[in-house]
Amino acid sequence: MDFRYTEEQLAMRDTVQRFVARSYDFERRRALARSELGYSAEAWAQYAELGLLGLPFPEAHGGLGGGGVDVMVVMEQVGRGLLLEPYLSTVVLCGGLLRDFGSQAQQQALLPRIASGKLKLALAAYEASGRYDLSHVAATATAAGGGWHLSGRKAVVLDAPSADCFLVSARETGGLTDAEGIGVFLVPRAAPGLQVLPYATQSGARAADLQLSQVWVDAQGALGEPGTGLAALQRSTDAAVAALCAEAAGIVAALNEATLAYLKSRKQFGVPIGAFQALQHRMADMYIAEEQIRSMAIIAAVHADVAEAAQRRRAVSAAKAYIGQAARFVGQQAVQLHGAMGVVDDFIVSHYFKRLTMIDMTLGDADFHLARFADSANATAGARHHGLP
């Protein structure tokens, strides 16, 4: 199998690289993180012009028809530049959910607006007591008057402070953790009864908790068939996990480059510290980890588009679990090799390490995905033992 990027993918990668080098240096990024919006509205508009916001959508809805590997190309550069714009939330998570689960009318109305940069979305699917379990839904959706009343609280909604609308999971029927009975609803930011409680994350991005009190959603605001939202949520979050793996791969590559440059320039006893054999060995281990991380990110990207849930879940969870552990190793080594400079806020290394830490904790940490991989592998082995496909 050929894992090299196509000419079109290489051109897209180079375009994003040039944008980051020209308009998104580290000092610019620090200023944006401290701003009220938390990212660059001008950069978001430029992403739309470049076609990045419509990358995974069908051409009929203003997209480019790209797949998981195309998203990986972009997310690697998002990692390298530590970009703050809500690409993962709007395009990969919510855009993918609408593409795969929304009605034709919803797709026609919303996907072109996302692709043009005119609509930003955030996924409200997790609750504090459920941690990473998408089936743990205490928020309720009560049928009333041809629509629904939503009530409950959602935790750590990524990029919620800047979102125009939210995709909210709520339970229509069943018990707290039942797989069936979960719906997904489109909620405008201005909906009466919706309260957004924003805060900053450790890596400089923004998130919020949502409090819903009898928020009215009409029938056109419900996605898919009633009570069948869990499978769609799992598919969109698997795609987002694969994108996070690609982002981590980009960060690790940039972190290794920065560390190697520092070892070549920092002198001790009259020679660059990179001349010391012990540090060369540590640098070699970091580059080995980088190659392994990128290989796992490719596996996740290739499987992000797989419709069969068990196969997709195994590949994505294996990648997320491995990358979470390996990226932490690279980050720790980079900080140590930089010495005191590795933890200084005005030096990019500390920001790379913080973002890697946040990636590990987003959409399931290494322990969560290791357990999910084991459960999926055991279920597959049991099925084969009983002669099932």
C-alpha positions as CSV (number, residue, x, y, z in Angstrom):
1,M,0.0,0.0,0.0
2,D,1.3,3.5,-0.9
3,F,1.2,5.8,2.1
4,R,2.6,8.8,0.2
5,Y,0.5,11.9,-0.2
6,T,-0.9,12.6,-3.6
7,E,0.1,15.7,-5.5
8,E,-3.1,17.5,-4.5
9,Q,-2.5,16.6,-0.9
10,L,1.0,17.9,-1.0
11,A,-0.1,21.1,-2.6
12,M,-2.7,21.6,0.1
13,R,-0.1,20.9,2.8
14,D,2.3,23.4,1.3
15,T,-0.5,26.0,1.1
16,V,-1.2,25.7,4.8
17,Q,2.5,25.7,5.6
18,R,2.9,29.0,3.8
19,F,-0.1,30.5,5.5
20,V,1.3,29.6,8.9
21,A,4.8,30.9,8.1
22,R,3.4,34.2,6.7
23,S,0.5,35.0,9.0
24,Y,0.5,32.8,12.1
25,D,3.8,33.0,13.9
26,F,4.2,32.2,17.6
27,E,3.8,35.8,18.8
28,R,0.7,36.2,16.7
29,R,-0.7,33.0,18.2
30,R,-0.1,34.2,21.7
31,A,-1.9,37.5,21.0
32,L,-4.9,35.6,19.6
33,A,-5.1,33.3,22.6
34,R,-5.4,36.4,24.8
35,S,-7.9,38.1,22.7
36,E,-11.7,38.2,23.4
37,L,-12.5,35.9,20.4
38,G,-9.6,33.5,21.1
39,Y,-8.7,33.0,17.4
40,S,-8.4,34.9,14.2
41,A,-11.6,35.7,12.2
42,E,-9.4,36.7,9.3
43,A,-7.7,33.3,9.3
44,W,-11.1,31.6,9.4
45,A,-12.2,33.5,6.3
46,Q,-8.9,32.5,4.6
47,Y,-9.5,28.8,5.4
48,A,-12.8,29.1,3.6
49,E,-11.2,30.7,0.6
50,L,-8.6,27.9,0.5
51,G,-11.4,25.3,0.6
52,L,-10.3,23.8,4.0
53,L,-13.7,24.3,5.6
54,G,-15.5,22.2,3.0
55,L,-12.8,19.6,2.7
56,P,-14.7,16.5,4.0
57,F,-18.1,17.5,2.5
58,P,-19.6,16.4,-0.8
59,E,-19.1,18.6,-3.8
60,A,-22.9,19.0,-4.0
61,H,-22.8,20.9,-0.7
62,G,-19.9,23.2,-1.4
63,G,-17.2,20.7,-0.4
64,L,-14.2,19.0,-1.9
65,G,-15.2,15.4,-1.2
66,G,-12.1,14.7,0.9
67,G,-11.6,11.8,3.3
68,G,-9.8,11.0,6.5
69,V,-6.3,11.3,4.9
70,D,-7.1,14.7,3.4
71,V,-8.2,15.9,6.9
72,M,-4.9,14.5,8.3
73,V,-2.9,16.7,5.9
74,V,-4.6,19.8,7.3
75,M,-4.5,18.7,10.9
76,E,-0.8,18.0,10.8
77,Q,-0.3,21.7,9.9
78,V,-2.8,22.7,12.5
79,G,-0.5,21.0,15.0
80,R,2.7,22.5,13.7
81,G,1.2,26.0,13.8
82,L,-0.8,25.5,17.0
83,L,-3.7,27.0,15.2
84,L,-6.6,28.2,17.5
85,E,-9.5,28.3,15.0
86,P,-12.4,25.8,15.7
87,Y,-11.6,23.6,12.7
88,L,-11.9,20.3,14.6
89,S,-15.3,21.2,16.2
90,T,-17.0,22.8,13.3
91,V,-15.7,20.9,10.3
92,V,-14.7,17.4,11.5
93,L,-17.0,16.8,14.5
94,C,-20.2,18.7,13.7
95,G,-19.7,18.9,9.9
96,G,-19.1,15.2,9.8
97,L,-22.2,14.5,11.9
98,L,-24.4,16.5,9.6
99,R,-22.9,14.9,6.5
100,D,-23.5,11.4,7.8
101,F,-26.6,11.8,9.9
102,G,-28.5,14.9,8.9
103,S,-31.4,15.0,6.6
104,Q,-31.0,16.2,3.0
105,A,-32.6,19.5,3.9
106,Q,-30.3,20.0,6.8
107,Q,-27.3,19.2,4.7
108,Q,-28.3,21.6,2.0
109,A,-29.0,24.4,4.5
110,L,-25.9,24.0,6.8
111,L,-23.0,22.3,5.0
112,P,-22.5,25.1,2.4
113,R,-22.6,27.7,5.2
114,I,-19.9,25.8,7.1
115,A,-17.8,25.5,3.9
116,S,-18.1,29.3,3.3
117,G,-17.1,30.1,6.9
118,K,-20.5,31.6,7.8
119,L,-21.5,29.0,10.3
120,K,-19.6,27.6,13.3
121,L,-20.8,24.7,15.3
122,A,-19.9,22.9,18.5
123,L,-20.8,19.4,19.7
124,A,-22.4,19.1,23.2
125,A,-22.3,15.4,23.7
126,Y,-20.4,14.8,27.0
127,E,-21.6,15.2,30.6
128,A,-19.5,15.5,33.8
129,S,-20.6,12.3,35.4
130,G,-20.2,10.3,32.2
131,R,-16.6,11.3,31.4
132,Y,-15.9,10.0,27.9
133,D,-19.0,7.8,27.6
134,L,-21.2,9.1,24.8
135,S,-24.1,6.8,25.9
136,H,-24.2,8.4,29.3
137,V,-26.9,11.0,28.7
138,A,-28.9,12.5,31.5
139,A,-30.0,15.5,29.5
140,T,-33.6,14.9,28.4
141,A,-35.6,15.6,25.2
142,T,-39.3,15.6,25.9
143,A,-41.7,15.6,22.9
144,A,-44.1,18.5,23.0
145,G,-46.2,20.3,20.4
146,G,-44.5,18.9,17.3
147,G,-41.0,19.5,18.7
148,W,-38.9,18.9,21.7
149,H,-38.0,20.5,25.0
150,L,-34.3,19.9,26.0
151,S,-33.1,20.1,29.6
152,G,-29.8,19.2,31.2
153,R,-26.2,20.2,31.4
154,K,-23.3,19.5,29.0
155,A,-19.7,19.7,30.0
156,V,-16.5,20.8,28.2
157,V,-18.1,21.7,24.9
158,L,-15.0,22.5,22.7
159,D,-15.1,26.0,21.0
160,A,-18.6,26.7,22.4
161,P,-17.9,30.4,23.1
162,S,-17.7,31.2,19.4
163,A,-20.3,28.7,18.1
164,D,-23.4,30.0,16.3
165,C,-25.2,26.7,16.9
166,F,-24.8,23.5,19.0
167,L,-25.4,19.9,18.2
168,V,-26.7,18.6,21.5
169,S,-27.3,14.9,22.5
170,A,-30.3,14.3,24.7
171,R,-32.2,11.2,25.8
172,E,-35.6,10.7,24.3
173,T,-36.2,7.3,25.9
174,G,-34.5,4.6,28.0
175,G,-32.2,4.6,31.0
176,L,-29.1,6.7,31.8
177,T,-26.6,4.6,29.8
178,D,-28.8,2.8,27.3
179,A,-27.4,2.8,23.7
180,E,-30.9,3.3,22.3
181,G,-33.1,6.4,22.8
182,I,-30.5,9.1,22.2
183,G,-31.3,12.0,19.9
184,V,-29.1,14.8,18.4
185,F,-30.6,18.2,18.1
186,L,-29.6,21.5,16.5
187,V,-29.8,24.3,19.0
188,P,-29.2,28.0,18.0
189,R,-27.0,30.0,20.4
190,A,-29.8,32.5,20.9
191,A,-32.4,29.8,21.9
192,P,-34.3,30.8,25.1
193,G,-33.3,28.7,28.0
194,L,-29.8,28.1,26.8
195,Q,-26.9,29.3,29.0
196,V,-23.3,29.2,27.8
197,L,-20.7,29.2,30.6
198,P,-17.3,29.8,28.9
199,Y,-13.7,29.3,30.0
200,A,-10.2,28.9,28.6
201,T,-8.4,25.6,28.3
202,Q,-4.8,24.9,29.3
203,S,-3.7,25.0,25.7
204,G,-5.1,28.4,24.9
205,A,-8.3,27.3,23.2
206,R,-11.8,27.9,24.5
207,A,-14.6,25.7,25.8
208,A,-17.8,26.0,27.8
209,D,-20.5,24.2,29.8
210,L,-24.0,24.4,28.5
211,Q,-27.1,24.7,30.8
212,L,-30.4,23.9,29.0
213,S,-33.7,24.6,30.6
214,Q,-36.7,23.7,28.5
215,V,-35.0,24.8,25.3
216,W,-37.5,24.4,22.5
217,V,-36.3,22.7,19.3
218,D,-38.8,22.2,16.4
219,A,-39.1,18.9,14.5
220,Q,-36.7,20.2,11.8
221,G,-34.0,20.6,14.4
222,A,-33.8,16.9,15.2
223,L,-31.1,14.9,13.3
224,G,-31.8,11.4,11.9
225,E,-34.4,9.0,13.1
226,P,-35.5,9.4,16.8
227,G,-33.4,7.6,19.3
228,T,-30.6,6.5,16.9
229,G,-28.1,9.2,17.6
230,L,-25.4,7.2,19.4
231,A,-24.0,5.4,16.4
232,A,-23.7,8.7,14.5
233,L,-22.0,10.4,17.5
234,Q,-19.5,7.5,17.7
235,R,-18.7,7.8,14.0
236,S,-18.1,11.5,14.1
237,T,-16.0,11.4,17.3
238,D,-13.9,8.6,15.8
239,A,-13.2,10.8,12.8
240,A,-12.3,13.6,15.2
241,V,-10.0,11.3,17.2
242,A,-8.2,10.4,14.0
243,A,-7.8,14.2,13.3
244,L,-6.4,14.7,16.8
245,C,-3.9,11.9,16.1
246,A,-2.8,13.8,13.0
247,E,-2.5,17.1,15.0
248,A,-0.3,15.3,17.6
249,A,1.9,14.0,14.8
250,G,2.4,17.5,13.5
251,I,3.2,18.9,16.9
252,V,5.7,16.1,17.6
253,A,7.5,16.7,14.3
254,A,7.7,20.4,15.1
255,L,8.8,19.8,18.7
256,N,11.6,17.5,17.5
257,E,12.8,20.1,15.0
258,A,12.8,22.8,17.7
259,T,14.7,20.6,20.1
260,L,17.3,19.6,17.6
261,A,17.9,23.2,16.7
262,Y,18.3,24.1,20.4
263,L,20.9,21.2,20.9
264,K,22.9,22.5,18.0
265,S,22.9,26.2,19.2
266,R,23.2,25.8,23.0
267,K,26.8,25.5,24.1
268,Q,28.3,24.0,27.2
269,F,32.1,23.6,27.9
270,G,32.7,25.4,24.6
271,V,30.8,22.9,22.4
272,P,27.1,22.5,21.4
273,I,25.3,20.2,23.8
274,G,24.1,18.2,20.9
275,A,27.7,16.8,20.7
276,F,27.1,14.9,23.9
277,Q,26.4,11.3,23.1
278,A,23.8,10.9,25.9
279,L,21.7,13.7,24.4
280,Q,22.1,12.3,20.9
281,H,20.6,9.0,22.2
282,R,17.6,10.8,23.7
283,M,17.1,12.7,20.5
284,A,17.2,9.5,18.5
285,D,14.5,8.0,20.7
286,M,12.4,11.0,20.1
287,Y,12.7,10.7,16.3
288,I,11.8,7.0,16.6
289,A,8.7,7.9,18.5
290,E,7.9,10.5,15.9
291,E,7.9,7.9,13.1
292,Q,5.8,5.5,15.2
293,I,3.3,8.3,16.0
294,R,2.9,9.3,12.4
295,S,2.4,5.6,11.4
296,M,-0.4,5.2,13.9
297,A,-1.9,8.5,12.8
298,I,-2.0,7.2,9.2
299,I,-3.7,4.1,10.4
300,A,-6.3,6.2,12.2
301,A,-6.8,8.4,9.2
302,V,-7.3,5.5,6.8
303,H,-9.9,3.9,9.1
304,A,-11.7,7.1,9.9
305,D,-14.0,6.6,6.8
306,V,-14.7,2.9,7.5
307,A,-18.4,2.4,8.0
308,E,-18.1,-0.9,10.0
309,A,-18.0,0.4,13.6
310,A,-15.9,-2.3,15.3
311,Q,-13.1,-2.2,12.7
312,R,-13.0,1.6,12.8
313,R,-13.1,1.7,16.6
314,R,-10.2,-0.7,17.0
315,A,-7.9,1.2,14.7
316,V,-8.8,4.6,16.0
317,S,-8.6,3.7,19.7
318,A,-5.3,1.8,19.1
319,A,-3.8,5.0,17.5
320,K,-5.1,7.3,20.2
321,A,-3.9,5.1,23.0
322,Y,-0.4,4.7,21.5
323,I,0.0,8.3,20.5
324,G,-1.1,9.6,23.9
325,Q,1.7,7.7,25.6
326,A,4.4,8.3,22.9
327,A,3.7,12.0,22.5
328,R,3.9,12.5,26.3
329,F,7.4,10.9,26.1
330,V,8.5,13.2,23.3
331,G,7.1,16.3,25.2
332,Q,8.8,15.4,28.4
333,Q,12.1,14.8,26.7
334,A,11.9,18.1,24.8
335,V,11.2,20.1,28.0
336,Q,14.1,18.4,29.8
337,L,16.5,18.9,26.9
338,H,15.6,22.6,26.8
339,G,16.2,22.9,30.5
340,A,14.5,25.9,32.1
341,M,13.6,27.3,28.7
342,G,11.3,24.3,28.2
343,V,8.7,25.7,30.7
344,V,8.9,29.4,29.9
345,D,5.6,30.8,28.5
346,D,7.2,32.9,25.9
347,F,9.0,29.9,24.3
348,I,7.0,27.7,22.0
349,V,8.1,24.3,23.5
350,S,5.9,24.7,26.6
351,H,2.9,25.4,24.4
352,Y,3.5,22.4,22.3
353,F,3.7,20.2,25.4
354,K,0.5,21.7,26.8
355,R,-1.3,21.1,23.6
356,L,-0.1,17.5,23.4
357,T,-1.4,17.0,27.0
358,M,-4.8,18.4,26.0
359,I,-5.0,16.2,22.9
360,D,-4.5,13.2,25.1
361,M,-7.4,14.2,27.3
362,T,-9.7,15.2,24.5
363,L,-12.4,12.7,23.3
364,G,-10.9,9.9,25.5
365,D,-7.4,9.6,27.1
366,A,-4.9,6.8,26.5
367,D,-6.4,4.7,29.3
368,F,-9.9,5.0,27.9
369,H,-8.9,4.1,24.4
370,L,-6.8,1.2,25.5
371,A,-9.7,-0.2,27.3
372,R,-12.0,0.4,24.3
373,F,-9.5,-1.3,22.0
374,A,-9.3,-4.3,24.4
375,D,-13.1,-4.6,24.6
376,S,-13.5,-4.4,20.8
377,A,-10.7,-7.0,20.2
378,N,-12.2,-9.4,22.8
379,A,-15.7,-9.0,21.2
380,T,-14.2,-9.8,17.8
381,A,-12.4,-12.8,19.1
382,G,-15.5,-14.1,20.8
383,A,-17.5,-13.7,17.6
384,R,-14.9,-15.7,15.7
385,H,-14.9,-18.3,18.3
386,H,-18.6,-18.8,17.8
387,G,-18.2,-18.9,14.0
388,L,-19.7,-15.4,13.4
389,P,-18.2,-13.1,10.7
